Amino acid sequence: MAQTDDVDFAVLGSAALAMKCFQREVEKLAEKSEKSSPSDVSQLVSFPAYSILLFMLEYDAAGLNQKKHQNLLKKFGVDTAGNLKTYPLLSQSALFEIFGGLGLSRESIRRLLILLSDYGLLDRTSKGPPFPDQLGISKEGGRLMRRAAKRLAKDMDKAKQFGYL
């Protein structure tokens, strides 16, 4: 990839390339699924879906203890008693606030979390109202993100011009 005196464009292209690798893996998953629809796939390959899965994978890999879990929730301003009780999972209400910056409504985030769960990418526990759902990354979600990361590493090694398209 091209480089100017002070900028290596590969750094900028890596985000687009990561999304492309993620999209490929989601499309493979959707092909295997009997319930797949074009609408589902377009939502599953979106930046918000990628961001949610990446966050959930990183959260899971961090192996946070209860105190660090509390500090993370505090960082996002969602360290309420109800959200703290969901440890080691994350409550749906906490995720609404954490991902609110993606420009999605709470309902859109809720639907996306359900869709990710329906495709086996998130584990979701529902105790029914008034309790919020509790979510964590599933084994399949972790595998999908790892496959995308491996593919990204291979593609970045090739460093071909316009490879992110």
NUZAVO-74574 format. One record per residue (C-alpha): x, z, y; residue in three letters. Coordinates in steps of 0.5 Angstrom, whole numbers, padded with zeros to 4 digits, always signed. Last residue first. Layout:
<doses>
XZYala...
</doses>
This chain:
<doses>
-0024-0004-0006leu-0019+0002-0006tyr-0014-0003-0009gly-0013-0006-0002phe-0005-0007-0003gln-0003-0005-0010lys+0000+0002-0011ala+0000+0002-0019lys+0002+0009-0019asp-0005+0011-0015met-0009+0007-0020asp-0006+0012-0025lys-0007+0018-0022ala-0014+0016-0020leu-0016+0015-0027arg-0013+0022-0029lys-0017+0025-0023ala-0023+0021-0026ala-0022+0023-0033arg-0022+0030-0030arg-0028+0030-0026met-0032+0027-0032leu-0029+0033-0037arg-0031+0038-0032gly-0038+0036-0031gly-0038+0035-0039glu-0036+0042-0040lys-0041+0044-0034ser-0040+0046-0027ile-0043+0053-0025gly-0050+0054-0022leu-0055+0060-0022gln-0062+0058-0019asp-0065+0062-0014pro-0070+0068-0016phe-0077+0069-0013pro-0079+0065-0017pro-0076+0063-0024gly-0070+0065-0028lys-0067+0059-0027ser-0060+0057-0030thr-0056+0051-0029arg-0050+0048-0032asp-0048+0042-0028leu-0045+0035-0030leu-0051+0035-0036gly-0054+0029-0033tyr-0060+0034-0032asp-0056+0039-0028ser-0053+0033-0024leu-0060+0031-0022leu-0062+0039-0021ile-0057+0040-0016leu-0058+0033-0013leu-0066+0035-0012arg-0064+0042-0009arg-0059+0039-0004ile-0064+0034-0002ser-0069+0040-0001glu-0064+0044+0003arg-0063+0038+0008ser-0057+0034+0007leu-0052+0032+0013gly-0046+0034+0009leu-0045+0041+0013gly-0051+0044+0009gly-0046+0044+0003phe-0044+0051+0003ile-0051+0053+0006glu-0055+0050+0000phe-0050+0052-0005leu-0051+0060-0003ala-0059+0059-0004ser-0057+0055-0011gln-0053+0061-0013ser-0046+0061-0015leu-0044+0063-0022leu-0039+0069-0024pro-0042+0072-0020tyr-0050+0071-0019thr-0051+0078-0016lys-0047+0077-0010leu-0052+0071-0008asn-0057+0076-0008gly-0054+0082-0004ala-0052+0077+0001thr-0045+0074+0002asp-0047+0067+0005val-0043+0067+0011gly-0039+0061+0008phe-0032+0065+0008lys-0036+0071+0006lys-0038+0067+0000leu-0031+0066-0002leu-0029+0073+0000asn-0035+0076-0005gln-0032+0071-0011his-0025+0074-0009lys-0028+0081-0010lys-0031+0079-0017gln-0025+0076-0020asn-0024+0068-0018leu-0022+0064-0024gly-0020+0058-0019ala-0021+0053-0024ala-0029+0054-0024asp-0029+0054-0016tyr-0025+0048-0016glu-0029+0045-0021leu-0036+0047-0017met-0032+0044-0011phe-0031+0038-0014leu-0038+0037-0017leu-0041+0038-0010ile-0036+0034-0006ser-0038+0028-0011tyr-0045+0029-0011ala-0045+0029-0003pro-0040+0023-0003phe-0045+0019-0008ser-0044+0017-0015val-0050+0021-0018leu-0055+0019-0012gln-0054+0012-0013ser-0054+0013-0021val-0061+0016-0021asp-0064+0011-0016ser-0061+0006-0021pro-0065+0009-0027ser-0061+0013-0033ser-0066+0016-0038lys-0063+0014-0044glu-0056+0016-0042ser-0050+0012-0045lys-0050+0008-0039glu-0051+0013-0034ala-0044+0017-0037leu-0040+0010-0036lys-0043+0009-0029glu-0041+0017-0027val-0034+0015-0029glu-0033+0009-0025arg-0036+0012-0019gln-0031+0018-0020phe-0026+0012-0020cys-0028+0009-0014lys-0029+0016-0010met-0022+0017-0012ala-0020+0010-0009leu-0023+0012-0003ala-0020+0018-0002ala-0013+0016-0004ser-0014+0010+0001gly-0012+0015+0007leu-0006+0018+0004val-0004+0011+0001ala-0004+0008+0009phe+0003+0012+0010asp+0003+0013+0017val+0009+0014+0022asp+0013+0008+0022asp+0007+0004+0019thr+0006+0004+0012gln+0002-0001+0007ala+0000+0000+0000met
</doses>
